[in-house]
Every structure is written in structure tokens, then in C-alpha cells.
Amino acid sequence: MEKTLQEIKLILEKRGSNGAYWDLKHLPCEEAKIFLASVNNLNQYLTKLDSPLLDKDSAKRWSLIYLALHNLLHSEIENQDITKLEVFTTAPIFDLTKNILDEKDFEKLSLAYFLLGLSSLKINHSLEYLISEKLILGEFVAIGGIEKGIWGLKFKYQFLPQAALNIFNKVKNDRHNLILKKYKNLVFDFL
């Protein structure tokens, strides 16, 4: 775990740079393609959210940071069950970064993940590697993470770590069959 935290800190330190550390060699090819295509579609979602924190460039940067962290966890976790693999490489990111990042940066990472998940699901809703996005975003919406505001939808990033933890615990304890049925076909078309 200490090695993972050191690697996360290294990724976060390099967050302003471009380059080879964005190598996504541990992600399944189909998943990497969808995520990278989604990074270029984030602006269409940004305009519909009431959040002054992210502009087009910072949304892209924080999405790539999320992908680098997700790739890191993919390099460390092996599991034959696709649901467990994806949830165990997605949900812990928020718990591992909440004490490293300041509040604004944590909110940026959370919002970037949310937008990246929405964009990815719009591109290929049926891709099995996006099951963690379906589950976590479904739980996030269910516990009140999205609220209608005057200027658009408000994103309550504070709810995202709890949604991720809820899903992580259910999957870890093999109690996720109900949530799979509940969120598997959920369409996130509110943005």
C-alpha cells in the first residue's frame, strides 16, 4: 500500500506535465480507447454543469490524471471477475487521493471522473470494462450527488467517495448482484 501511495504522489506531482507517464499499458485496450476518446468529448458536458472549477483544459488534465491512477491500480490488481477488477481499480482512487490532494483538486478529480464516466458510457454503454462507472455513477446519483440548480446541474463531489466506497464494499463482500441488476442498464442521459 505504501508503494501505491508513493506512485500516486508521483503521478500527482507530474500532473501539469505532458508526456510518457500517461502510458496506459495496464488498461485493457478497449477500455483505454474509450477513455481516451472520451477525454476529447468532455467539453459538451462541462457546459451543462454549474461548476466554475473546470474549464476544457483542466477537465482534460484531471481526466488524464484519473486514467493514470486507474492504470496504476490495474498494474497491481489481478482478478478474473470483470466487475471486481474494475471496481477494485476505480473505487479506491478516491480514498487514496482524498488526503493527498487539497479540497479543490480533489473536487476537480471527482468532477473529471464523473464527466469521463458519462462520456465513456455514451460512447459504448455496453462495454464490460465500464461496469465500475455504471455502478459508481449510479450509486452517486442515487444518494443525491446531482442536484438541479439555477444555471444547470450541481455536482456534489463530496458524495462521490461515499458512492465509490458503497460499491467497493458491496463488491468486496460479494453482495453486488442486486446493484448490478439495478445499475447495469441505467442510462445517464441527464446531461
N, CA, C and O of each residue as an XYZ file, in Angstrom:
764
protein
N       0.816     -1.188      0.000
C       0.000      0.000      0.000
C       0.865      1.259      0.000
O       0.540      2.240     -0.669
N       1.955      1.229      0.744
C       2.857      2.385      0.786
C       3.451      2.659     -0.590
O       3.601      3.815     -0.986
N       3.793      1.589     -1.322
C       4.320      1.757     -2.681
C       3.271      2.412     -3.580
O       3.594      3.297     -4.373
N       2.029      1.979     -3.456
C       0.944      2.552     -4.246
C       0.781      4.037     -3.940
O       0.626      4.843     -4.857
N       0.816      4.408     -2.651
C       0.700      5.816     -2.282
C       1.845      6.643     -2.857
O       1.630      7.771     -3.300
N       3.048      6.099     -2.856
C       4.192      6.811     -3.437
C       4.008      7.009     -4.934
O       4.310      8.079     -5.464
N       3.514      5.981     -5.616
C       3.258      6.084     -7.053
C       2.166      7.116     -7.342
O       2.271      7.885     -8.298
N       1.132      7.130     -6.523
C       0.049      8.113     -6.682
C       0.598      9.523     -6.505
O       0.277     10.419     -7.286
N       1.421      9.721     -5.488
C       2.024     11.037     -5.263
C       2.875     11.458     -6.456
O       2.863     12.626     -6.844
N       3.605     10.524     -7.035
C       4.428     10.820     -8.212
C       3.549     11.248     -9.392
O       3.857     12.226    -10.073
N       2.476     10.529     -9.628
C       1.542     10.887    -10.714
C       0.972     12.281    -10.466
O       0.881     13.089    -11.391
N       0.590     12.565     -9.228
C       0.004     13.864     -8.913
C       1.022     15.001     -9.016
O       0.669     16.120     -9.387
N       2.273     14.718     -8.691
C       3.321     15.734     -8.834
C       3.540     16.104    -10.296
O       3.860     17.251    -10.608
N       3.371     15.142    -11.184
C       3.600     15.374    -12.605
C       2.339     15.819    -13.336
O       2.318     15.868    -14.566
N       1.303     16.140    -12.597
C       0.008     16.414    -13.204
C       0.007     17.570    -14.184
O      -0.870     17.631    -15.046
N       0.934     18.470    -14.088
C       0.952     19.588    -15.010
C       1.725     19.309    -16.280
O       1.674     20.101    -17.221
N       2.430     18.215    -16.324
C       3.276     17.943    -17.481
C       2.580     17.022    -18.475
O       1.625     16.321    -18.139
N       3.068     17.041    -19.670
C       2.605     16.107    -20.691
C       3.719     15.092    -20.888
O       4.879     15.371    -20.586
N       3.376     13.939    -21.384
C       4.450     13.018    -21.664
C       4.120     11.570    -21.442
O       2.960     11.175    -21.326
N       5.169     10.796    -21.386
C       5.068      9.344    -21.405
C       4.462      8.754    -20.138
O       4.039      7.598    -20.142
N       4.413      9.519    -19.064
C       3.865      8.905    -17.861
C       2.370      8.668    -17.988
O       1.769      8.044    -17.113
N       1.760      9.156    -19.063
C       0.349      8.870    -19.328
C       0.174      7.519    -20.011
O      -0.933      7.187    -20.436
N       1.230      6.743    -20.124
C       1.177      5.425    -20.738
C       0.129      4.568    -20.020
O       0.180      4.407    -18.800
N      -0.801      4.033    -20.773
C      -1.904      3.263    -20.194
C      -1.785      1.780    -20.527
O      -2.781      1.133    -20.851
N      -0.580      1.244    -20.449
C      -0.332     -0.122    -20.893
C      -0.999     -1.199    -20.031
O      -1.094     -2.349    -20.460
N      -1.453     -0.860    -18.852
C      -2.082     -1.874    -17.993
C      -3.600     -1.924    -18.147
O      -4.242     -2.868    -17.686
N      -4.166     -0.925    -18.785
C      -5.605     -0.945    -19.050
C      -5.887     -1.873    -20.226
O      -5.086     -1.939    -21.159
N      -7.001     -2.585    -20.202
C      -7.394     -3.340    -21.396
C      -7.532     -2.378    -22.574
O      -8.001     -1.253    -22.405
N      -7.135     -2.806    -23.740
C      -7.087     -1.957    -24.932
C      -8.422     -1.263    -25.204
O      -8.450     -0.065    -25.484
N      -9.525     -2.004    -25.124
C     -10.835     -1.432    -25.409
C     -11.188     -0.328    -24.408
O     -11.758      0.701    -24.773
N     -10.844     -0.560    -23.160
C     -11.124      0.420    -22.118
C     -10.296      1.691    -22.345
O     -10.820      2.801    -22.251
N      -9.023      1.527    -22.639
C      -8.151      2.686    -22.886
C      -8.653      3.508    -24.072
O      -8.667      4.738    -24.012
N      -9.063      2.837    -25.150
C      -9.561      3.551    -26.338
C     -10.794      4.383    -26.012
O     -10.886      5.544    -26.410
N     -11.735      3.795    -25.292
C     -12.966      4.501    -24.938
C     -12.642      5.703    -24.043
O     -13.143      6.804    -24.272
N     -11.811      5.489    -23.033
C     -11.473      6.588    -22.129
C     -10.761      7.718    -22.864
O     -11.076      8.889    -22.652
N      -9.812      7.382    -23.719
C      -9.081      8.419    -24.446
C      -9.990      9.172    -25.416
O      -9.853     10.384    -25.579
N     -10.907      8.469    -26.053
C     -11.881      9.146    -26.918
C     -12.780     10.053    -26.082
O     -13.158     11.137    -26.527
N     -13.119      9.617    -24.887
C     -13.996     10.381    -24.006
C     -13.350     11.675    -23.529
O     -14.033     12.681    -23.336
N     -12.051     11.650    -23.343
C     -11.341     12.858    -22.900
C     -11.606     14.017    -23.858
O     -11.713     15.168    -23.435
N     -11.711     13.708    -25.145
C     -11.941     14.750    -26.145
C     -13.389     15.221    -26.216
O     -13.678     16.211    -26.889
N     -14.300     14.538    -25.540
C     -15.726     14.898    -25.566
C     -16.198     15.611    -24.308
O     -17.391     15.878    -24.168
N     -15.305     15.920    -23.405
C     -15.716     16.447    -22.101
C     -16.363     17.824    -22.166
O     -17.217     18.147    -21.341
N     -15.969     18.627    -23.128
C     -16.468     20.000    -23.186
C     -17.990     20.056    -23.335
O     -18.631     20.952    -22.785
N     -18.568     19.114    -24.069
C     -20.020     19.127    -24.236
C     -20.757     18.915    -22.914
O     -21.902     19.340    -22.767
N     -20.105     18.261    -21.954
C     -20.711     18.048    -20.644
C     -20.430     19.215    -19.697
O     -21.261     19.558    -18.856
N     -19.268     19.811    -19.841
C     -18.889     20.933    -18.974
C     -19.879     22.088    -19.069
O     -20.184     22.736    -18.067
N     -20.370     22.338    -20.253
C     -21.275     23.472    -20.448
C     -22.625     23.274    -19.766
O     -23.367     24.237    -19.574
N     -22.946     22.052    -19.403
C     -24.243     21.760    -18.788
C     -24.177     21.645    -17.263
O     -25.195     21.457    -16.598
N     -22.966     21.762    -16.725
C     -22.811     21.677    -15.277
C     -22.534     23.045    -14.690
O     -21.877     23.877    -15.316
N     -23.023     23.272    -13.518
C     -22.792     24.512    -12.801
C     -21.555     24.330    -11.916
O     -21.670     24.137    -10.706
N     -20.370     24.393    -12.536
C     -19.134     24.222    -11.791
C     -18.051     25.128    -12.373
O     -17.611     24.925    -13.505
N     -17.626     26.116    -11.608
C     -16.591     27.023    -12.096
C     -15.177     26.453    -12.002
O     -14.223     27.090    -12.448
N     -15.035     25.278    -11.434
C     -13.703     24.725    -11.190
C     -12.980     24.225    -12.438
O     -11.762     24.364    -12.547
N     -13.717     23.649    -13.369
C     -13.077     23.034    -14.519
C     -13.383     23.784    -15.802
O     -14.533     24.113    -16.094
N     -12.329     24.045    -16.560
C     -12.505     24.500    -17.935
C     -12.085     23.329    -18.823
O     -11.770     22.252    -18.315
N     -12.078     23.522    -20.106
C     -11.784     22.429    -21.028
C     -10.398     21.833    -20.777
O     -10.244     20.612    -20.757
N      -9.400     22.682    -20.586
C      -8.036     22.185    -20.382
C      -7.866     21.455    -19.056
O      -7.236     20.399    -19.004
N      -8.427     22.015    -17.977
C      -8.276     21.341    -16.688
C      -9.108     20.060    -16.628
O      -8.714     19.109    -15.954
N     -10.237     20.016    -17.311
C     -11.023     18.779    -17.366
C     -10.217     17.682    -18.041
O     -10.200     16.538    -17.587
N      -9.561     18.037    -19.114
C      -8.726     17.058    -19.818
C      -7.560     16.610    -18.937
O      -7.280     15.416    -18.838
N      -6.881     17.561    -18.301
C      -5.732     17.238    -17.448
C      -6.150     16.323    -16.295
O      -5.482     15.324    -16.028
N      -7.252     16.654    -15.609
C      -7.677     15.838    -14.471
C      -8.235     14.485    -14.908
O      -8.141     13.511    -14.161
N      -8.803     14.412    -16.087
C      -9.245     13.114    -16.621
C      -8.047     12.221    -16.903
O      -8.078     11.021    -16.633
N      -6.999     12.811    -17.444
C      -5.782     12.032    -17.707
C      -5.113     11.594    -16.405
O      -4.535     10.510    -16.335
N      -5.193     12.435    -15.381
C      -4.671     12.044    -14.069
C      -5.461     10.853    -13.541
O      -4.877      9.885    -13.052
N      -6.780     10.920    -13.636
C      -7.598      9.777    -13.215
C      -7.182      8.515    -13.976
O      -7.026      7.451    -13.377
N      -7.004      8.637    -15.297
C      -6.624      7.469    -16.101
C      -5.265      6.913    -15.684
O      -5.071      5.698    -15.665
N      -4.332      7.789    -15.352
C      -3.018      7.324    -14.890
C      -3.148      6.577    -13.563
O      -2.483      5.562    -13.355
N      -3.987      7.067    -12.680
C      -4.213      6.391    -11.393
C      -4.922      5.054    -11.599
O      -4.574      4.055    -10.970
N      -5.906      5.045    -12.474
C      -6.638      3.812    -12.791
C      -5.683      2.781    -13.406
O      -5.739      1.598    -13.069
N      -4.824      3.229    -14.291
C      -3.822      2.355    -14.904
C      -2.884      1.775    -13.840
O      -2.548      0.592    -13.884
N      -2.467      2.609    -12.888
C      -1.601      2.151    -11.801
C      -2.267      1.019    -11.025
O      -1.632      0.000    -10.756
N      -3.520      1.182    -10.668
C      -4.211      0.136     -9.915
C      -4.424     -1.109    -10.768
O      -4.412     -2.222    -10.244
N      -4.619     -0.939    -12.072
C      -4.711     -2.100    -12.957
C      -3.397     -2.886    -12.955
O      -3.408     -4.108    -13.109
N      -2.284     -2.207    -12.785
C      -0.986     -2.899    -12.776
C      -0.796     -3.717    -11.507
O       0.035     -4.624    -11.477
N      -1.551     -3.411    -10.465
C      -1.368     -4.070     -9.175
C      -2.451     -5.080     -8.821
O      -2.247     -5.924     -7.948
N      -3.600     -5.006     -9.485
C      -4.730     -5.869     -9.114
C      -5.033     -6.825    -10.253
O      -5.217     -6.421    -11.402
N      -5.079     -8.085     -9.911
C      -5.462     -9.099    -10.890
C      -6.690     -9.818    -10.357
O      -6.715    -10.287     -9.219
N      -7.682     -9.890    -11.184
C      -8.898    -10.586    -10.810
C      -9.573    -11.053    -12.082
O      -9.645    -10.307    -13.059
N     -10.061    -12.259    -12.080
C     -10.714    -12.813    -13.258
C     -12.121    -12.251    -13.444
O     -12.598    -12.134    -14.573
N     -12.780    -11.907    -12.350
C     -14.132    -11.353    -12.412
C     -14.035     -9.897    -12.847
O     -13.414     -9.084    -12.163
N     -14.645     -9.561    -13.981
C     -14.527     -8.226    -14.559
C     -15.103     -7.158    -13.636
O     -14.556     -6.058    -13.557
N     -16.187     -7.455    -12.945
C     -16.783     -6.469    -12.043
C     -15.822     -6.152    -10.907
O     -15.590     -4.984    -10.596
N     -15.265     -7.184    -10.288
C     -14.319     -6.956     -9.197
C     -13.072     -6.225     -9.688
O     -12.602     -5.291     -9.038
N     -12.540     -6.645    -10.823
C     -11.350     -5.996    -11.366
C     -11.587     -4.500    -11.556
O     -10.776     -3.679    -11.125
N     -12.678     -4.154    -12.190
C     -12.929     -2.745    -12.494
C     -13.268     -1.925    -11.252
O     -12.804     -0.792    -11.117
N     -14.056     -2.470    -10.359
C     -14.386     -1.733     -9.134
C     -13.154     -1.585     -8.253
O     -12.950     -0.524     -7.662
N     -12.332     -2.615     -8.150
C     -11.137     -2.546     -7.310
C     -10.053     -1.651     -7.895
O      -9.122     -1.267     -7.188
N     -10.162     -1.314     -9.178
C      -9.188     -0.404     -9.795
C      -9.755      1.005     -9.966
O      -9.057      1.904    -10.437
N     -11.006      1.196     -9.590
C     -11.634      2.515     -9.702
C     -11.972      3.095     -8.333
O     -11.514      4.188     -8.000
N     -12.748      2.400     -7.551
C     -13.264      2.930     -6.282
C     -12.176      3.384     -5.305
O     -12.354      4.426     -4.674
N     -11.063      2.668     -5.144
C     -10.053      3.099     -4.171
C      -9.351      4.410     -4.520
O      -8.731      5.021     -3.650
N      -9.435      4.846     -5.757
C      -8.741      6.070     -6.163
C      -9.169      7.252     -5.301
O      -8.334      8.073     -4.920
N     -10.437      7.345     -4.996
C     -10.942      8.489     -4.233
C     -10.494      8.430     -2.777
O     -10.183      9.458     -2.176
N     -10.461      7.238     -2.218
C      -9.997      7.083     -0.845
C      -8.490      7.352     -0.753
O      -8.025      7.965      0.208
N      -7.739      6.898     -1.745
C      -6.287      7.065     -1.730
C      -5.850      8.505     -1.979
O      -4.771      8.901     -1.537
N      -6.656      9.289     -2.673
C      -6.242     10.654     -3.012
C      -6.838     11.738     -2.116
O      -6.366     12.875     -2.126
N      -7.870     11.398     -1.343
C      -8.542     12.457     -0.582
C      -7.647     13.123      0.458
O      -7.864     14.288      0.790
N      -6.654     12.421      0.978
C      -5.747     13.012      1.968
C      -4.471     13.561      1.343
O      -3.661     14.184      2.029
N      -4.289     13.334      0.055
C      -3.099     13.827     -0.643
C      -3.415     15.158     -1.329
O      -2.609     16.088     -1.302
N      -4.586     15.235     -1.936
C      -4.987     16.435     -2.671
C      -5.659     17.446     -1.750
O      -6.278     17.078     -0.753
N      -5.528     18.729     -2.099
C      -6.310     19.713     -1.351
C      -7.766     19.606     -1.826
O      -8.056     18.910     -2.799
N      -8.662     20.291     -1.144
C     -10.092     20.127     -1.403
C     -10.473     20.478     -2.847
O     -11.257     19.764     -3.472
N      -9.923     21.570     -3.376
C     -10.267     21.974     -4.741
C      -9.770     20.960     -5.762
O     -10.483     20.632     -6.710
N      -8.556     20.462     -5.576
C      -8.027     19.480     -6.517
C      -8.777     18.160     -6.424
O      -8.977     17.484     -7.433
N      -9.191     17.792     -5.217
C      -9.983     16.574     -5.059
C     -11.326     16.729     -5.768
O     -11.819     15.788     -6.391
N     -11.913     17.924     -5.668
C     -13.167     18.187     -6.370
C     -12.961     18.120     -7.888
O     -13.817     17.604     -8.607
N     -11.842     18.635     -8.370
C     -11.542     18.589     -9.807
C     -11.396     17.147    -10.283
O     -11.920     16.777    -11.333
N     -10.678     16.330     -9.503
C     -10.516     14.920     -9.861
C     -11.871     14.214     -9.878
O     -12.161     13.452    -10.801
N     -12.689     14.459     -8.879
C     -14.011     13.835     -8.796
C     -14.890     14.241     -9.971
O     -15.534     13.396    -10.593
N     -14.917     15.519    -10.270
C     -15.730     16.017    -11.375
C     -15.221     15.479    -12.711
O     -16.012     15.105    -13.577
N     -13.901     15.440    -12.875
C     -13.329     14.901    -14.117
C     -13.701     13.430    -14.283
O     -14.036     12.995    -15.385
N     -13.646     12.663    -13.193
C     -14.044     11.253    -13.262
C     -15.518     11.134    -13.663
O     -15.873     10.316    -14.512
N     -16.358     11.944    -13.055
C     -17.786     11.923    -13.352
C     -18.027     12.196    -14.840
O     -18.763     11.459    -15.497
N     -17.411     13.245    -15.364
C     -17.579     13.603    -16.774
C     -16.996     12.541    -17.695
O     -17.584     12.212    -18.725
N     -15.836     12.005    -17.319
C     -15.204     10.947    -18.112
C     -16.087      9.704    -18.137
O     -16.232      9.062    -19.177
N     -16.672      9.369    -16.999
C     -17.578      8.229    -16.945
C     -18.804      8.426    -17.823
O     -19.195      7.525    -18.565
N     -19.413      9.610    -17.737
C     -20.577      9.903    -18.574
C     -20.232      9.816    -20.057
O     -20.956      9.199    -20.838
N     -19.136     10.429    -20.428
C     -18.722     10.437    -21.826
C     -18.416      9.022    -22.320
O     -18.797      8.653    -23.431
N     -17.733      8.242    -21.500
C     -17.386      6.865    -21.876
C     -18.633      6.010    -22.058
O     -18.737      5.239    -23.011
N     -19.566      6.155    -21.141
C     -20.804      5.379    -21.238
C     -21.629      5.787    -22.452
O     -22.322      4.956    -23.038
N     -21.559      7.058    -22.833
C     -22.283      7.495    -24.022
C     -21.667      6.884    -25.284
O     -22.385      6.546    -26.226
N     -20.349      6.744    -25.302
C     -19.672      6.161    -26.463
C     -19.981      4.669    -26.599
O     -20.292      4.189    -27.689
N     -19.893      3.938    -25.477
C     -20.127      2.490    -25.541
C     -20.697      2.004    -24.211
O     -19.962      1.520    -23.350
N     -21.983      2.135    -24.059
C     -22.664      1.778    -22.816
C     -22.530      0.296    -22.482
O     -22.592     -0.081    -21.312
N     -22.350     -0.532    -23.477
C     -22.334     -1.983    -23.240
C     -20.938     -2.552    -22.979
O     -20.817     -3.749    -22.718
N     -19.892     -1.744    -23.040
C     -18.542     -2.253    -22.808
C     -18.417     -2.745    -21.370
O     -18.656     -1.992    -20.425
N     -18.045     -4.002    -21.212
C     -17.992     -4.598    -19.881
C     -16.974     -3.931    -18.962
O     -17.129     -3.978    -17.742
N     -15.943     -3.315    -19.520
C     -14.928     -2.662    -18.697
C     -15.437     -1.374    -18.046
O     -14.768     -0.822    -17.172
N     -16.592     -0.897    -18.452
C     -17.165      0.317    -17.865
C     -18.161      0.005    -16.746
O     -18.919      0.882    -16.331
N     -18.167     -1.224    -16.263
C     -19.116     -1.610    -15.213
C     -18.911     -0.785    -13.942
O     -19.883     -0.458    -13.262
N     -17.670     -0.445    -13.613
C     -17.452      0.356    -12.401
C     -18.052      1.746    -12.558
O     -18.566      2.304    -11.589
N     -17.998      2.314    -13.753
C     -18.606      3.628    -13.980
C     -20.124      3.539    -13.823
O     -20.738      4.413    -13.211
N     -20.722      2.500    -14.368
C     -22.170      2.332    -14.221
C     -22.557      2.213    -12.750
O     -23.513      2.844    -12.299
N     -21.814      1.404    -12.013
C     -22.152      1.170    -10.613
C     -21.892      2.399     -9.751
O     -22.759      2.806     -8.978
N     -20.714      2.989     -9.873
C     -20.358      4.131     -9.025
C     -21.208      5.353     -9.373
O     -21.719      6.026     -8.478
N     -21.361      5.642    -10.661
C     -22.173      6.807    -11.034
C     -23.650      6.578    -10.707
O     -24.354      7.512    -10.323
N     -24.115      5.344    -10.858
C     -25.494      5.034    -10.471
C     -25.722      5.252     -8.990
O     -26.729      5.835     -8.589
N     -24.795      4.786     -8.184
C     -24.883      4.974     -6.736
C     -24.756      6.459     -6.373
O     -25.454      6.945     -5.483
N     -23.874      7.165     -7.056
C     -23.677      8.593     -6.830
C     -24.975      9.372     -7.055
O     -25.352     10.214     -6.240
N     -25.639      9.087     -8.141
C     -26.905      9.753     -8.443
C     -27.967      9.342     -7.412
O     -28.750     10.174     -6.954
N     -27.985      8.060     -7.056
C     -28.994      7.555     -6.116
C     -28.879      8.181     -4.727
O     -29.891      8.365     -4.050
N     -27.665      8.510     -4.297
C     -27.504      9.088     -2.951
C     -27.531     10.615     -2.960
O     -27.260     11.241     -1.935
N     -27.854     11.221     -4.101
C     -28.046     12.670     -4.155
C     -26.861     13.475     -4.642
O     -26.734     14.646     -4.285
N     -26.002     12.896     -5.434
C     -24.809     13.591     -5.912
C     -25.052     14.626     -6.996
O     -24.174     15.439     -7.285
N     -26.228     14.605     -7.597
C     -26.588     15.581     -8.624
C     -27.832     16.323     -8.158
O     -28.807     15.720     -7.709
N     -27.776     17.632     -8.275
C     -28.900     18.462     -7.859
C     -29.151     19.517     -8.933
O     -28.208     20.077     -9.492
N     -30.400     19.779     -9.213
C     -30.730     20.817    -10.188
C     -30.504     22.183     -9.552
O     -30.953     22.459     -8.439
N     -29.793     23.030    -10.296
C     -29.536     24.392     -9.840
C     -30.107     25.398    -10.826
O     -30.691     25.018    -11.841
N     -29.943     26.643    -10.538
C     -30.450     27.705    -11.404
C     -29.774     27.677    -12.771
O     -30.438     27.853    -13.793
N     -28.467     27.460    -12.799
C     -27.689     27.532    -14.038
C     -27.402     26.168    -14.640
O     -26.694     26.082    -15.643
N     -27.908     25.144    -14.081
C     -27.657     23.802    -14.594
C     -27.623     22.821    -13.440
O     -28.102     23.118    -12.345
N     -27.063     21.666    -13.684
C     -26.962     20.655    -12.642
C     -25.772     20.938    -11.746
O     -24.693     21.289    -12.223
N     -25.971     20.785    -10.448
C     -24.884     20.953     -9.489
C     -24.330     19.579     -9.153
O     -25.070     18.630     -8.897
N     -23.031     19.503     -9.162
C     -22.302     18.285     -8.869
C     -21.842     18.355     -7.418
O     -21.067     19.242     -7.060
N     -22.301     17.445     -6.590
C     -21.894     17.404     -5.183
C     -20.780     16.367     -5.025
O     -21.019     15.212     -4.676
N     -19.558     16.824     -5.296
C     -18.412     15.914     -5.331
C     -18.203     15.181     -4.013
O     -17.626     14.094     -4.004
N     -18.660     15.752     -2.896
C     -18.475     15.116     -1.594
C     -19.150     13.752     -1.526
O     -18.757     12.912     -0.717
N     -20.157     13.518     -2.362
C     -20.889     12.260     -2.349
C     -20.171     11.159     -3.131
O     -20.451      9.977     -2.931
N     -19.253     11.537     -4.014
C     -18.600     10.549     -4.868
C     -17.751      9.542     -4.084
O     -17.861      8.343     -4.342
N     -16.904      9.981     -3.132
C     -16.148      8.978     -2.364
C     -17.054      8.001     -1.627
O     -16.737      6.815     -1.534
N     -18.182      8.487     -1.098
C     -19.107      7.594     -0.390
C     -19.751      6.600     -1.356
O     -19.899      5.421     -1.034
N     -20.131      7.080     -2.537
C     -20.711      6.185     -3.546
C     -19.700      5.117     -3.950
O     -20.043      3.940     -4.062
N     -18.455      5.530     -4.169
C     -17.402      4.574     -4.548
C     -17.170      3.562     -3.424
O     -17.027      2.368     -3.687
N     -17.131      4.031     -2.178
C     -16.934      3.135     -1.037
C     -18.107      2.163     -0.896
O     -17.898      0.980     -0.629
N     -19.329      2.649     -1.073
C     -20.502      1.768     -1.008
C     -20.382      0.626     -2.020
O     -20.588     -0.541     -1.686
N     -20.048      0.979     -3.247
C     -19.918     -0.029     -4.303
C     -18.747     -0.956     -4.007
O     -18.867     -2.171     -4.167
N     -17.623     -0.403     -3.580
C     -16.445     -1.213     -3.257
C     -16.785     -2.265     -2.196
O     -16.451     -3.441     -2.347
N     -17.447     -1.834     -1.132
C     -17.788     -2.772     -0.047
C     -18.762     -3.849     -0.501
O     -18.630     -5.010     -0.115
N     -19.729     -3.476     -1.310
C     -20.687     -4.475     -1.800
C     -20.007     -5.496     -2.698
O     -20.292     -6.690     -2.604
N     -19.120     -5.046     -3.556
C     -18.421     -5.967     -4.458
C     -17.426     -6.818     -3.678
O     -17.318     -8.021     -3.915
N     -16.700     -6.200     -2.750
C     -15.721     -6.934     -1.939
C     -16.388     -8.060     -1.149
O     -15.817     -9.138     -0.983
N     -17.590     -7.800     -0.670
C     -18.318     -8.796      0.126
C     -19.279     -9.640     -0.707
O     -20.162    -10.308     -0.168
N     -19.098     -9.603     -2.033
C     -19.933    -10.371     -2.964
C     -21.423    -10.135     -2.763
O     -22.226    -11.065     -2.835
N     -21.783     -8.877     -2.511
C     -23.186     -8.502     -2.361
C     -23.587     -7.524     -3.462
O     -24.344     -6.583     -3.224
N     -23.080     -7.754     -4.654
C     -23.298     -6.780     -5.715
C     -24.253     -7.236     -6.811
O     -24.455     -6.504     -7.780
N     -24.835     -8.399     -6.692
C     -25.753     -8.861     -7.738
C     -26.961     -7.950     -7.896
O     -27.400     -7.685     -9.015
N     -27.501     -7.469     -6.777
C     -28.649     -6.559     -6.847
C     -28.290     -5.229     -7.500
O     -29.045     -4.714     -8.324
N     -27.132     -4.672     -7.131
C     -26.760     -3.392     -7.735
C     -26.381     -3.562     -9.202
O     -26.554     -2.640     -9.998
N     -25.868     -4.729     -9.561
C     -25.594     -4.985    -10.979
C     -26.893     -4.919    -11.778
O     -26.952     -4.301    -12.841
N     -27.922     -5.558    -11.254
C     -29.222     -5.520    -11.934
C     -29.796     -4.111    -11.941
O     -30.398     -3.687    -12.927
N     -29.611     -3.386    -10.842
C     -30.187     -2.051    -10.696
C     -29.529     -1.031    -11.629
O     -30.223     -0.208    -12.226
N     -28.210     -1.077    -11.761
C     -27.486     -0.039    -12.491
C     -26.940     -0.464    -13.858
O     -26.506      0.383    -14.639
N     -26.959     -1.756    -14.149
C     -26.326     -2.254    -15.378
C     -26.869     -1.575    -16.641
O     -26.101     -1.259    -17.551
N     -28.144     -1.357    -16.700
C     -28.747     -0.760    -17.894
C     -29.169      0.687    -17.691
O     -29.883      1.251    -18.521
N     -28.734      1.287    -16.598
C     -29.058      2.680    -16.338
C     -28.410      3.576    -17.398
O     -27.226      3.435    -17.705
N     -29.191      4.485    -17.941
C     -28.697      5.406    -18.954
C     -28.527      6.772    -18.303
O     -29.456      7.308    -17.698
N     -27.343      7.314    -18.435
C     -27.026      8.605    -17.828
C     -27.187      9.696    -18.880
O     -26.201     10.226    -19.393
N     -28.426     10.022    -19.195
C     -28.695     10.968    -20.265
C     -29.215     12.313    -19.763
O     -29.838     13.066    -20.512
N     -28.953     12.605    -18.500
C     -29.452     13.861    -17.946
C     -28.567     15.047    -18.290
O     -28.950     16.186    -18.024
N     -27.411     14.821    -18.865
C     -26.545     15.928    -19.292
C     -26.511     16.004    -20.804
O     -25.838     16.870    -21.364
